[in-house]
Amino acid sequence: MLVHEAVFLSRDPATGSKTGGSAPQYFVKVTNLSEARDIEITHVWVDGKPQVHLMNPARPLPARLRQDETWENRPTPSSQPRDRPPAR
């Protein structure tokens, strides 16, 4: 599992140059690195205040991943945790 923080940059329509970005957001990526079996993801959450469960109709759970398959998701901007959990 990989969790990273990123922002979406915007472009100035007149000049095409990059301008300020969105508020920082968390992105979660799970990859099945097993050589022998599928894995199933049943729940994914960010353990902050409040605790945020990643539920997205476009990327429903549970999800079964075959070898080398990935599943990615992110909380909606309004549900991002207010505090930042420690990196682990």
PDB file of N, CA, C and O in Angstrom, chain B, residues numbered from 101:
ATOM      1  N   MET B 101       0.846  -1.152   0.000  1.00  0.00           N
ATOM      2  CA  MET B 101       0.000   0.000   0.000  1.00  0.00           C
ATOM      3  C   MET B 101       0.902   1.228   0.000  1.00  0.00           C
ATOM      4  O   MET B 101       1.912   1.274   0.703  1.00  0.00           O
ATOM      5  N   LEU B 102       0.528   2.204  -0.785  1.00  0.00           N
ATOM      6  CA  LEU B 102       1.236   3.473  -0.870  1.00  0.00           C
ATOM      7  C   LEU B 102       0.232   4.578  -0.595  1.00  0.00           C
ATOM      8  O   LEU B 102      -0.849   4.596  -1.184  1.00  0.00           O
ATOM      9  N   VAL B 103       0.576   5.489   0.283  1.00  0.00           N
ATOM     10  CA  VAL B 103      -0.246   6.668   0.540  1.00  0.00           C
ATOM     11  C   VAL B 103       0.637   7.872   0.307  1.00  0.00           C
ATOM     12  O   VAL B 103       1.731   7.971   0.861  1.00  0.00           O
ATOM     13  N   HIS B 104       0.156   8.786  -0.518  1.00  0.00           N
ATOM     14  CA  HIS B 104       0.941  10.004  -0.723  1.00  0.00           C
ATOM     15  C   HIS B 104       0.019  11.211  -0.706  1.00  0.00           C
ATOM     16  O   HIS B 104      -1.188  11.100  -0.921  1.00  0.00           O
ATOM     17  N   GLU B 105       0.612  12.356  -0.446  1.00  0.00           N
ATOM     18  CA  GLU B 105      -0.118  13.609  -0.404  1.00  0.00           C
ATOM     19  C   GLU B 105       0.249  14.407  -1.649  1.00  0.00           C
ATOM     20  O   GLU B 105       1.420  14.485  -2.022  1.00  0.00           O
ATOM     21  N   ALA B 106      -0.748  14.994  -2.285  1.00  0.00           N
ATOM     22  CA  ALA B 106      -0.490  15.753  -3.511  1.00  0.00           C
ATOM     23  C   ALA B 106      -1.537  16.855  -3.658  1.00  0.00           C
ATOM     24  O   ALA B 106      -2.521  16.902  -2.920  1.00  0.00           O
ATOM     25  N   VAL B 107      -1.304  17.729  -4.616  1.00  0.00           N
ATOM     26  CA  VAL B 107      -2.256  18.791  -4.938  1.00  0.00           C
ATOM     27  C   VAL B 107      -2.537  18.761  -6.435  1.00  0.00           C
ATOM     28  O   VAL B 107      -1.711  18.291  -7.217  1.00  0.00           O
ATOM     29  N   PHE B 108      -3.688  19.256  -6.827  1.00  0.00           N
ATOM     30  CA  PHE B 108      -4.021  19.440  -8.236  1.00  0.00           C
ATOM     31  C   PHE B 108      -3.638  20.864  -8.612  1.00  0.00           C
ATOM     32  O   PHE B 108      -4.116  21.819  -8.001  1.00  0.00           O
ATOM     33  N   LEU B 109      -2.772  21.010  -9.621  1.00  0.00           N
ATOM     34  CA  LEU B 109      -2.379  22.335 -10.089  1.00  0.00           C
ATOM     35  C   LEU B 109      -3.364  22.808 -11.143  1.00  0.00           C
ATOM     36  O   LEU B 109      -3.947  22.002 -11.869  1.00  0.00           O
ATOM     37  N   SER B 110      -3.545  24.109 -11.222  1.00  0.00           N
ATOM     38  CA  SER B 110      -4.380  24.664 -12.285  1.00  0.00           C
ATOM     39  C   SER B 110      -3.505  25.507 -13.203  1.00  0.00           C
ATOM     40  O   SER B 110      -2.373  25.855 -12.867  1.00  0.00           O
ATOM     41  N   ARG B 111      -4.055  25.825 -14.365  1.00  0.00           N
ATOM     42  CA  ARG B 111      -3.308  26.631 -15.348  1.00  0.00           C
ATOM     43  C   ARG B 111      -4.049  27.933 -15.605  1.00  0.00           C
ATOM     44  O   ARG B 111      -5.278  27.980 -15.638  1.00  0.00           O
ATOM     45  N   ASP B 112      -3.281  28.961 -15.780  1.00  0.00           N
ATOM     46  CA  ASP B 112      -3.844  30.251 -16.153  1.00  0.00           C
ATOM     47  C   ASP B 112      -4.295  30.142 -17.605  1.00  0.00           C
ATOM     48  O   ASP B 112      -3.471  29.861 -18.475  1.00  0.00           O
ATOM     49  N   PRO B 113      -5.593  30.360 -17.898  1.00  0.00           N
ATOM     50  CA  PRO B 113      -6.064  30.200 -19.285  1.00  0.00           C
ATOM     51  C   PRO B 113      -5.422  31.175 -20.260  1.00  0.00           C
ATOM     52  O   PRO B 113      -5.310  30.869 -21.447  1.00  0.00           O
ATOM     53  N   ALA B 114      -5.002  32.327 -19.792  1.00  0.00           N
ATOM     54  CA  ALA B 114      -4.409  33.318 -20.693  1.00  0.00           C
ATOM     55  C   ALA B 114      -2.972  32.965 -21.055  1.00  0.00           C
ATOM     56  O   ALA B 114      -2.568  33.126 -22.207  1.00  0.00           O
ATOM     57  N   THR B 115      -2.191  32.482 -20.083  1.00  0.00           N
ATOM     58  CA  THR B 115      -0.772  32.246 -20.331  1.00  0.00           C
ATOM     59  C   THR B 115      -0.408  30.762 -20.403  1.00  0.00           C
ATOM     60  O   THR B 115       0.630  30.402 -20.957  1.00  0.00           O
ATOM     61  N   GLY B 116      -1.258  29.907 -19.845  1.00  0.00           N
ATOM     62  CA  GLY B 116      -0.959  28.483 -19.812  1.00  0.00           C
ATOM     63  C   GLY B 116       0.019  28.100 -18.713  1.00  0.00           C
ATOM     64  O   GLY B 116       0.376  26.930 -18.579  1.00  0.00           O
ATOM     65  N   SER B 117       0.455  29.080 -17.923  1.00  0.00           N
ATOM     66  CA  SER B 117       1.399  28.763 -16.846  1.00  0.00           C
ATOM     67  C   SER B 117       0.657  28.189 -15.646  1.00  0.00           C
ATOM     68  O   SER B 117      -0.526  28.457 -15.434  1.00  0.00           O
ATOM     69  N   LYS B 118       1.386  27.391 -14.866  1.00  0.00           N
ATOM     70  CA  LYS B 118       0.797  26.777 -13.684  1.00  0.00           C
ATOM     71  C   LYS B 118       0.574  27.829 -12.613  1.00  0.00           C
ATOM     72  O   LYS B 118       1.413  28.700 -12.382  1.00  0.00           O
ATOM     73  N   THR B 119      -0.576  27.727 -11.968  1.00  0.00           N
ATOM     74  CA  THR B 119      -0.898  28.637 -10.869  1.00  0.00           C
ATOM     75  C   THR B 119      -1.080  27.808  -9.612  1.00  0.00           C
ATOM     76  O   THR B 119      -0.757  26.620  -9.598  1.00  0.00           O
ATOM     77  N   GLY B 120      -1.590  28.418  -8.562  1.00  0.00           N
ATOM     78  CA  GLY B 120      -1.757  27.744  -7.275  1.00  0.00           C
ATOM     79  C   GLY B 120      -2.526  26.441  -7.391  1.00  0.00           C
ATOM     80  O   GLY B 120      -3.281  26.222  -8.338  1.00  0.00           O
ATOM     81  N   GLY B 121      -2.317  25.591  -6.415  1.00  0.00           N
ATOM     82  CA  GLY B 121      -2.950  24.288  -6.424  1.00  0.00           C
ATOM     83  C   GLY B 121      -4.089  24.195  -5.432  1.00  0.00           C
ATOM     84  O   GLY B 121      -4.367  25.124  -4.674  1.00  0.00           O
ATOM     85  N   SER B 122      -4.731  23.056  -5.463  1.00  0.00           N
ATOM     86  CA  SER B 122      -5.809  22.775  -4.528  1.00  0.00           C
ATOM     87  C   SER B 122      -5.216  22.524  -3.143  1.00  0.00           C
ATOM     88  O   SER B 122      -3.998  22.480  -2.974  1.00  0.00           O
ATOM     89  N   ALA B 123      -6.090  22.363  -2.167  1.00  0.00           N
ATOM     90  CA  ALA B 123      -5.631  21.967  -0.832  1.00  0.00           C
ATOM     91  C   ALA B 123      -4.994  20.582  -0.940  1.00  0.00           C
ATOM     92  O   ALA B 123      -5.411  19.788  -1.785  1.00  0.00           O
ATOM     93  N   PRO B 124      -4.008  20.273  -0.118  1.00  0.00           N
ATOM     94  CA  PRO B 124      -3.390  18.939  -0.168  1.00  0.00           C
ATOM     95  C   PRO B 124      -4.412  17.836   0.055  1.00  0.00           C
ATOM     96  O   PRO B 124      -5.328  17.978   0.866  1.00  0.00           O
ATOM     97  N   GLN B 125      -4.249  16.738  -0.671  1.00  0.00           N
ATOM     98  CA  GLN B 125      -5.146  15.593  -0.580  1.00  0.00           C
ATOM     99  C   GLN B 125      -4.329  14.317  -0.479  1.00  0.00           C
ATOM    100  O   GLN B 125      -3.208  14.243  -0.983  1.00  0.00           O
ATOM    101  N   TYR B 126      -4.898  13.313   0.175  1.00  0.00           N
ATOM    102  CA  TYR B 126      -4.260  12.006   0.265  1.00  0.00           C
ATOM    103  C   TYR B 126      -4.717  11.121  -0.882  1.00  0.00           C
ATOM    104  O   TYR B 126      -5.881  11.169  -1.281  1.00  0.00           O
ATOM    105  N   PHE B 127      -3.812  10.320  -1.409  1.00  0.00           N
ATOM    106  CA  PHE B 127      -4.112   9.337  -2.442  1.00  0.00           C
ATOM    107  C   PHE B 127      -3.633   7.983  -1.941  1.00  0.00           C
ATOM    108  O   PHE B 127      -2.547   7.881  -1.370  1.00  0.00           O
ATOM    109  N   VAL B 128      -4.438   6.937  -2.151  1.00  0.00           N
ATOM    110  CA  VAL B 128      -4.119   5.596  -1.666  1.00  0.00           C
ATOM    111  C   VAL B 128      -4.043   4.654  -2.864  1.00  0.00           C
ATOM    112  O   VAL B 128      -4.922   4.653  -3.726  1.00  0.00           O
ATOM    113  N   LYS B 129      -2.976   3.850  -2.904  1.00  0.00           N
ATOM    114  CA  LYS B 129      -2.798   2.866  -3.972  1.00  0.00           C
ATOM    115  C   LYS B 129      -2.419   1.535  -3.339  1.00  0.00           C
ATOM    116  O   LYS B 129      -1.478   1.461  -2.548  1.00  0.00           O
ATOM    117  N   VAL B 130      -3.159   0.478  -3.691  1.00  0.00           N
ATOM    118  CA  VAL B 130      -2.871  -0.872  -3.218  1.00  0.00           C
ATOM    119  C   VAL B 130      -2.510  -1.703  -4.436  1.00  0.00           C
ATOM    120  O   VAL B 130      -3.230  -1.688  -5.435  1.00  0.00           O
ATOM    121  N   THR B 131      -1.392  -2.435  -4.361  1.00  0.00           N
ATOM    122  CA  THR B 131      -0.952  -3.308  -5.448  1.00  0.00           C
ATOM    123  C   THR B 131      -0.775  -4.710  -4.905  1.00  0.00           C
ATOM    124  O   THR B 131      -0.181  -4.894  -3.843  1.00  0.00           O
ATOM    125  N   ASN B 132      -1.288  -5.709  -5.627  1.00  0.00           N
ATOM    126  CA  ASN B 132      -1.112  -7.101  -5.228  1.00  0.00           C
ATOM    127  C   ASN B 132       0.255  -7.570  -5.717  1.00  0.00           C
ATOM    128  O   ASN B 132       0.464  -7.785  -6.911  1.00  0.00           O
ATOM    129  N   LEU B 133       1.181  -7.724  -4.773  1.00  0.00           N
ATOM    130  CA  LEU B 133       2.531  -8.185  -5.113  1.00  0.00           C
ATOM    131  C   LEU B 133       2.715  -9.680  -4.859  1.00  0.00           C
ATOM    132  O   LEU B 133       3.820 -10.205  -4.997  1.00  0.00           O
ATOM    133  N   SER B 134       1.642 -10.354  -4.492  1.00  0.00           N
ATOM    134  CA  SER B 134       1.727 -11.794  -4.257  1.00  0.00           C
ATOM    135  C   SER B 134       1.973 -12.522  -5.573  1.00  0.00           C
ATOM    136  O   SER B 134       1.393 -12.181  -6.604  1.00  0.00           O
ATOM    137  N   GLU B 135       2.837 -13.525  -5.523  1.00  0.00           N
ATOM    138  CA  GLU B 135       3.092 -14.332  -6.719  1.00  0.00           C
ATOM    139  C   GLU B 135       2.157 -15.528  -6.797  1.00  0.00           C
ATOM    140  O   GLU B 135       2.100 -16.209  -7.821  1.00  0.00           O
ATOM    141  N   ALA B 136       1.417 -15.790  -5.710  1.00  0.00           N
ATOM    142  CA  ALA B 136       0.660 -17.036  -5.643  1.00  0.00           C
ATOM    143  C   ALA B 136      -0.853 -16.869  -5.559  1.00  0.00           C
ATOM    144  O   ALA B 136      -1.580 -17.822  -5.840  1.00  0.00           O
ATOM    145  N   ARG B 137      -1.354 -15.690  -5.183  1.00  0.00           N
ATOM    146  CA  ARG B 137      -2.800 -15.619  -4.978  1.00  0.00           C
ATOM    147  C   ARG B 137      -3.350 -14.226  -5.173  1.00  0.00           C
ATOM    148  O   ARG B 137      -2.620 -13.235  -5.166  1.00  0.00           O
ATOM    149  N   ASP B 138      -4.664 -14.178  -5.348  1.00  0.00           N
ATOM    150  CA  ASP B 138      -5.380 -12.911  -5.400  1.00  0.00           C
ATOM    151  C   ASP B 138      -5.481 -12.356  -3.981  1.00  0.00           C
ATOM    152  O   ASP B 138      -5.347 -13.095  -3.005  1.00  0.00           O
ATOM    153  N   ILE B 139      -5.717 -11.053  -3.878  1.00  0.00           N
ATOM    154  CA  ILE B 139      -6.037 -10.465  -2.585  1.00  0.00           C
ATOM    155  C   ILE B 139      -7.374  -9.759  -2.708  1.00  0.00           C
ATOM    156  O   ILE B 139      -7.796  -9.396  -3.806  1.00  0.00           O
ATOM    157  N   GLU B 140      -8.032  -9.566  -1.583  1.00  0.00           N
ATOM    158  CA  GLU B 140      -9.301  -8.859  -1.580  1.00  0.00           C
ATOM    159  C   GLU B 140      -9.210  -7.703  -0.594  1.00  0.00           C
ATOM    160  O   GLU B 140      -8.824  -7.883   0.561  1.00  0.00           O
ATOM    161  N   ILE B 141      -9.571  -6.518  -1.064  1.00  0.00           N
ATOM    162  CA  ILE B 141      -9.602  -5.324  -0.219  1.00  0.00           C
ATOM    163  C   ILE B 141     -11.054  -5.150   0.198  1.00  0.00           C
ATOM    164  O   ILE B 141     -11.943  -5.063  -0.649  1.00  0.00           O
ATOM    165  N   THR B 142     -11.293  -5.099   1.498  1.00  0.00           N
ATOM    166  CA  THR B 142     -12.668  -4.951   1.974  1.00  0.00           C
ATOM    167  C   THR B 142     -12.937  -3.582   2.577  1.00  0.00           C
ATOM    168  O   THR B 142     -14.056  -3.078   2.475  1.00  0.00           O
ATOM    169  N   HIS B 143     -11.929  -2.963   3.208  1.00  0.00           N
ATOM    170  CA  HIS B 143     -12.094  -1.658   3.839  1.00  0.00           C
ATOM    171  C   HIS B 143     -10.796  -0.869   3.712  1.00  0.00           C
ATOM    172  O   HIS B 143      -9.706  -1.425   3.849  1.00  0.00           O
ATOM    173  N   VAL B 144     -10.918   0.420   3.452  1.00  0.00           N
ATOM    174  CA  VAL B 144      -9.755   1.309   3.436  1.00  0.00           C
ATOM    175  C   VAL B 144     -10.183   2.605   4.120  1.00  0.00           C
ATOM    176  O   VAL B 144     -11.238   3.161   3.814  1.00  0.00           O
ATOM    177  N   TRP B 145      -9.349   3.080   5.051  1.00  0.00           N
ATOM    178  CA  TRP B 145      -9.678   4.313   5.747  1.00  0.00           C
ATOM    179  C   TRP B 145      -8.420   5.059   6.125  1.00  0.00           C
ATOM    180  O   TRP B 145      -7.330   4.491   6.191  1.00  0.00           O
ATOM    181  N   VAL B 146      -8.594   6.351   6.370  1.00  0.00           N
ATOM    182  CA  VAL B 146      -7.528   7.201   6.887  1.00  0.00           C
ATOM    183  C   VAL B 146      -7.835   7.393   8.362  1.00  0.00           C
ATOM    184  O   VAL B 146      -8.913   7.872   8.712  1.00  0.00           O
ATOM    185  N   ASP B 147      -6.899   7.026   9.232  1.00  0.00           N
ATOM    186  CA  ASP B 147      -7.127   7.052  10.667  1.00  0.00           C
ATOM    187  C   ASP B 147      -6.771   8.423  11.209  1.00  0.00           C
ATOM    188  O   ASP B 147      -5.694   8.609  11.775  1.00  0.00           O
ATOM    189  N   GLY B 148      -7.659   9.374  11.041  1.00  0.00           N
ATOM    190  CA  GLY B 148      -7.451  10.729  11.523  1.00  0.00           C
ATOM    191  C   GLY B 148      -8.664  11.174  12.310  1.00  0.00           C
ATOM    192  O   GLY B 148      -9.462  10.352  12.760  1.00  0.00           O
ATOM    193  N   LYS B 149      -8.799  12.477  12.474  1.00  0.00           N
ATOM    194  CA  LYS B 149      -9.969  13.029  13.158  1.00  0.00           C
ATOM    195  C   LYS B 149     -10.666  13.957  12.199  1.00  0.00           C
ATOM    196  O   LYS B 149     -10.168  15.060  11.973  1.00  0.00           O
ATOM    197  N   PRO B 150     -11.767  13.588  11.629  1.00  0.00           N
ATOM    198  CA  PRO B 150     -12.462  12.321  11.846  1.00  0.00           C
ATOM    199  C   PRO B 150     -11.828  11.188  11.043  1.00  0.00           C
ATOM    200  O   PRO B 150     -11.077  11.431  10.098  1.00  0.00           O
ATOM    201  N   GLN B 151     -12.134   9.959  11.422  1.00  0.00           N
ATOM    202  CA  GLN B 151     -11.699   8.799  10.636  1.00  0.00           C
ATOM    203  C   GLN B 151     -12.473   8.832   9.318  1.00  0.00           C
ATOM    204  O   GLN B 151     -13.690   9.014   9.318  1.00  0.00           O
ATOM    205  N   VAL B 152     -11.774   8.656   8.199  1.00  0.00           N
ATOM    206  CA  VAL B 152     -12.402   8.777   6.877  1.00  0.00           C
ATOM    207  C   VAL B 152     -12.302   7.456   6.138  1.00  0.00           C
ATOM    208  O   VAL B 152     -11.202   6.971   5.871  1.00  0.00           O
ATOM    209  N   HIS B 153     -13.460   6.867   5.802  1.00  0.00           N
ATOM    210  CA  HIS B 153     -13.509   5.645   5.009  1.00  0.00           C
ATOM    211  C   HIS B 153     -13.555   6.024   3.540  1.00  0.00           C
ATOM    212  O   HIS B 153     -14.329   6.894   3.141  1.00  0.00           O
ATOM    213  N   LEU B 154     -12.722   5.368   2.731  1.00  0.00           N
ATOM    214  CA  LEU B 154     -12.681   5.662   1.302  1.00  0.00           C
ATOM    215  C   LEU B 154     -13.766   4.854   0.609  1.00  0.00           C
ATOM    216  O   LEU B 154     -13.589   3.671   0.321  1.00  0.00           O
ATOM    217  N   MET B 155     -14.872   5.498   0.350  1.00  0.00           N
ATOM    218  CA  MET B 155     -15.984   4.840  -0.331  1.00  0.00           C
ATOM    219  C   MET B 155     -16.317   5.676  -1.555  1.00  0.00           C
ATOM    220  O   MET B 155     -16.729   6.831  -1.448  1.00  0.00           O
ATOM    221  N   ASN B 156     -16.131   5.067  -2.719  1.00  0.00           N
ATOM    222  CA  ASN B 156     -16.316   5.767  -3.985  1.00  0.00           C
ATOM    223  C   ASN B 156     -17.063   4.820  -4.924  1.00  0.00           C
ATOM    224  O   ASN B 156     -16.548   3.746  -5.238  1.00  0.00           O
ATOM    225  N   PRO B 157     -18.263   5.188  -5.379  1.00  0.00           N
ATOM    226  CA  PRO B 157     -19.015   4.305  -6.272  1.00  0.00           C
ATOM    227  C   PRO B 157     -18.252   3.921  -7.541  1.00  0.00           C
ATOM    228  O   PRO B 157     -18.513   2.866  -8.118  1.00  0.00           O
ATOM    229  N   ALA B 158     -17.322   4.756  -7.980  1.00  0.00           N
ATOM    230  CA  ALA B 158     -16.540   4.441  -9.176  1.00  0.00           C
ATOM    231  C   ALA B 158     -15.457   3.399  -8.896  1.00  0.00           C
ATOM    232  O   ALA B 158     -14.946   2.774  -9.825  1.00  0.00           O
ATOM    233  N   ARG B 159     -15.103   3.207  -7.620  1.00  0.00           N
ATOM    234  CA  ARG B 159     -14.093   2.226  -7.211  1.00  0.00           C
ATOM    235  C   ARG B 159     -14.617   1.453  -5.999  1.00  0.00           C
ATOM    236  O   ARG B 159     -14.100   1.587  -4.889  1.00  0.00           O
ATOM    237  N   PRO B 160     -15.647   0.645  -6.233  1.00  0.00           N
ATOM    238  CA  PRO B 160     -16.332  -0.006  -5.107  1.00  0.00           C
ATOM    239  C   PRO B 160     -15.478  -1.053  -4.389  1.00  0.00           C
ATOM    240  O   PRO B 160     -14.570  -1.655  -4.963  1.00  0.00           O
ATOM    241  N   LEU B 161     -15.803  -1.240  -3.127  1.00  0.00           N
ATOM    242  CA  LEU B 161     -15.210  -2.297  -2.317  1.00  0.00           C
ATOM    243  C   LEU B 161     -16.316  -3.270  -1.938  1.00  0.00           C
ATOM    244  O   LEU B 161     -17.461  -2.841  -1.799  1.00  0.00           O
ATOM    245  N   PRO B 162     -16.038  -4.541  -1.767  1.00  0.00           N
ATOM    246  CA  PRO B 162     -14.725  -5.156  -1.850  1.00  0.00           C
ATOM    247  C   PRO B 162     -14.213  -5.216  -3.293  1.00  0.00           C
ATOM    248  O   PRO B 162     -14.983  -5.213  -4.254  1.00  0.00           O
ATOM    249  N   ALA B 163     -12.895  -5.270  -3.403  1.00  0.00           N
ATOM    250  CA  ALA B 163     -12.235  -5.366  -4.713  1.00  0.00           C
ATOM    251  C   ALA B 163     -11.228  -6.509  -4.662  1.00  0.00           C
ATOM    252  O   ALA B 163     -10.420  -6.594  -3.737  1.00  0.00           O
ATOM    253  N   ARG B 164     -11.280  -7.375  -5.647  1.00  0.00           N
ATOM    254  CA  ARG B 164     -10.327  -8.491  -5.733  1.00  0.00           C
ATOM    255  C   ARG B 164      -9.257  -8.119  -6.758  1.00  0.00           C
ATOM    256  O   ARG B 164      -9.562  -7.732  -7.886  1.00  0.00           O
ATOM    257  N   LEU B 165      -7.995  -8.246  -6.338  1.00  0.00           N
ATOM    258  CA  LEU B 165      -6.873  -7.901  -7.211  1.00  0.00           C
ATOM    259  C   LEU B 165      -6.091  -9.153  -7.570  1.00  0.00           C
ATOM    260  O   LEU B 165      -5.672  -9.910  -6.695  1.00  0.00           O
ATOM    261  N   ARG B 166      -5.897  -9.363  -8.870  1.00  0.00           N
ATOM    262  CA  ARG B 166      -5.009 -10.429  -9.326  1.00  0.00           C
ATOM    263  C   ARG B 166      -3.570  -9.955  -9.208  1.00  0.00           C
ATOM    264  O   ARG B 166      -3.329  -8.795  -8.873  1.00  0.00           O
ATOM    265  N   GLN B 167      -2.619 -10.822  -9.474  1.00  0.00           N
ATOM    266  CA  GLN B 167      -1.205 -10.474  -9.380  1.00  0.00           C
ATOM    267  C   GLN B 167      -0.906  -9.210 -10.184  1.00  0.00           C
ATOM    268  O   GLN B 167      -1.303  -9.098 -11.344  1.00  0.00           O
ATOM    269  N   ASP B 168      -0.212  -8.269  -9.568  1.00  0.00           N
ATOM    270  CA  ASP B 168       0.221  -6.999 -10.156  1.00  0.00           C
ATOM    271  C   ASP B 168      -0.912  -6.016 -10.454  1.00  0.00           C
ATOM    272  O   ASP B 168      -0.647  -4.950 -11.009  1.00  0.00           O
ATOM    273  N   GLU B 169      -2.147  -6.327 -10.114  1.00  0.00           N
ATOM    274  CA  GLU B 169      -3.231  -5.365 -10.297  1.00  0.00           C
ATOM    275  C   GLU B 169      -3.181  -4.326  -9.183  1.00  0.00           C
ATOM    276  O   GLU B 169      -2.693  -4.590  -8.085  1.00  0.00           O
ATOM    277  N   THR B 170      -3.703  -3.125  -9.496  1.00  0.00           N
ATOM    278  CA  THR B 170      -3.746  -2.054  -8.504  1.00  0.00           C
ATOM    279  C   THR B 170      -5.165  -1.554  -8.319  1.00  0.00           C
ATOM    280  O   THR B 170      -6.016  -1.701  -9.196  1.00  0.00           O
ATOM    281  N   TRP B 171      -5.400  -0.967  -7.176  1.00  0.00           N
ATOM    282  CA  TRP B 171      -6.650  -0.275  -6.850  1.00  0.00           C
ATOM    283  C   TRP B 171      -6.243   1.052  -6.260  1.00  0.00           C
ATOM    284  O   TRP B 171      -5.400   1.100  -5.363  1.00  0.00           O
ATOM    285  N   GLU B 172      -6.834   2.146  -6.754  1.00  0.00           N
ATOM    286  CA  GLU B 172      -6.495   3.478  -6.271  1.00  0.00           C
ATOM    287  C   GLU B 172      -7.749   4.234  -5.898  1.00  0.00           C
ATOM    288  O   GLU B 172      -8.811   4.031  -6.487  1.00  0.00           O
ATOM    289  N   ASN B 173      -7.621   5.113  -4.911  1.00  0.00           N
ATOM    290  CA  ASN B 173      -8.751   5.914  -4.480  1.00  0.00           C
ATOM    291  C   ASN B 173      -8.230   7.090  -3.668  1.00  0.00           C
ATOM    292  O   ASN B 173      -7.050   7.149  -3.323  1.00  0.00           O
ATOM    293  N   ARG B 174      -9.117   8.015  -3.371  1.00  0.00           N
ATOM    294  CA  ARG B 174      -8.788   9.130  -2.492  1.00  0.00           C
ATOM    295  C   ARG B 174     -10.081   9.605  -1.850  1.00  0.00           C
ATOM    296  O   ARG B 174     -11.156   9.494  -2.440  1.00  0.00           O
ATOM    297  N   PRO B 175      -9.971  10.137  -0.633  1.00  0.00           N
ATOM    298  CA  PRO B 175     -11.167  10.723  -0.030  1.00  0.00           C
ATOM    299  C   PRO B 175     -11.594  11.944  -0.826  1.00  0.00           C
ATOM    300  O   PRO B 175     -10.766  12.588  -1.470  1.00  0.00           O
ATOM    301  N   THR B 176     -12.863  12.263  -0.786  1.00  0.00           N
ATOM    302  CA  THR B 176     -13.306  13.503  -1.413  1.00  0.00           C
ATOM    303  C   THR B 176     -12.686  14.668  -0.639  1.00  0.00           C
ATOM    304  O   THR B 176     -12.417  14.528   0.554  1.00  0.00           O
ATOM    305  N   PRO B 177     -12.455  15.806  -1.283  1.00  0.00           N
ATOM    306  CA  PRO B 177     -11.813  16.924  -0.575  1.00  0.00           C
ATOM    307  C   PRO B 177     -12.534  17.320   0.711  1.00  0.00           C
ATOM    308  O   PRO B 177     -11.882  17.687   1.688  1.00  0.00           O
ATOM    309  N   SER B 178     -13.853  17.254   0.731  1.00  0.00           N
ATOM    310  CA  SER B 178     -14.588  17.655   1.930  1.00  0.00           C
ATOM    311  C   SER B 178     -14.431  16.659   3.073  1.00  0.00           C
ATOM    312  O   SER B 178     -14.675  17.011   4.227  1.00  0.00           O
ATOM    313  N   SER B 179     -14.026  15.411   2.777  1.00  0.00           N
ATOM    314  CA  SER B 179     -13.904  14.418   3.836  1.00  0.00           C
ATOM    315  C   SER B 179     -12.454  14.158   4.233  1.00  0.00           C
ATOM    316  O   SER B 179     -12.190  13.255   5.026  1.00  0.00           O
ATOM    317  N   GLN B 180     -11.510  14.934   3.697  1.00  0.00           N
ATOM    318  CA  GLN B 180     -10.108  14.758   4.072  1.00  0.00           C
ATOM    319  C   GLN B 180      -9.970  14.982   5.572  1.00  0.00           C
ATOM    320  O   GLN B 180     -10.624  15.871   6.118  1.00  0.00           O
ATOM    321  N   PRO B 181      -9.132  14.193   6.257  1.00  0.00           N
ATOM    322  CA  PRO B 181      -8.958  14.390   7.697  1.00  0.00           C
ATOM    323  C   PRO B 181      -8.404  15.775   8.004  1.00  0.00           C
ATOM    324  O   PRO B 181      -7.603  16.320   7.244  1.00  0.00           O
ATOM    325  N   ARG B 182      -8.841  16.335   9.128  1.00  0.00           N
ATOM    326  CA  ARG B 182      -8.367  17.663   9.521  1.00  0.00           C
ATOM    327  C   ARG B 182      -6.976  17.595  10.127  1.00  0.00           C
ATOM    328  O   ARG B 182      -6.183  18.522   9.965  1.00  0.00           O
ATOM    329  N   ASP B 183      -6.674  16.508  10.823  1.00  0.00           N
ATOM    330  CA  ASP B 183      -5.313  16.372  11.349  1.00  0.00           C
ATOM    331  C   ASP B 183      -4.562  15.408  10.444  1.00  0.00           C
ATOM    332  O   ASP B 183      -5.173  14.635   9.707  1.00  0.00           O
ATOM    333  N   ARG B 184      -3.288  15.452  10.499  1.00  0.00           N
ATOM    334  CA  ARG B 184      -2.473  14.580   9.643  1.00  0.00           C
ATOM    335  C   ARG B 184      -1.927  13.445  10.480  1.00  0.00           C
ATOM    336  O   ARG B 184      -1.156  13.668  11.413  1.00  0.00           O
ATOM    337  N   PRO B 185      -2.333  12.200  10.143  1.00  0.00           N
ATOM    338  CA  PRO B 185      -1.804  11.079  10.916  1.00  0.00           C
ATOM    339  C   PRO B 185      -0.314  10.912  10.674  1.00  0.00           C
ATOM    340  O   PRO B 185       0.195  11.318   9.630  1.00  0.00           O
ATOM    341  N   PRO B 186       0.393  10.316  11.635  1.00  0.00           N
ATOM    342  CA  PRO B 186       1.829  10.124  11.439  1.00  0.00           C
ATOM    343  C   PRO B 186       2.105   9.169  10.306  1.00  0.00           C
ATOM    344  O   PRO B 186       1.355   8.215  10.100  1.00  0.00           O
ATOM    345  N   ALA B 187       3.175   9.412   9.564  1.00  0.00           N
ATOM    346  CA  ALA B 187       3.567   8.516   8.473  1.00  0.00           C
ATOM    347  C   ALA B 187       4.033   7.198   9.065  1.00  0.00           C
ATOM    348  O   ALA B 187       4.736   7.187  10.075  1.00  0.00           O
ATOM    349  N   ARG B 188       3.645   6.072   8.440  1.00  0.00           N
ATOM    350  CA  ARG B 188       4.049   4.751   8.921  1.00  0.00           C
ATOM    351  C   ARG B 188       4.611   3.956   7.790  1.00  0.00           C
ATOM    352  O   ARG B 188       5.013   2.808   7.982  1.00  0.00           O
TER     353      ARG B 188
END
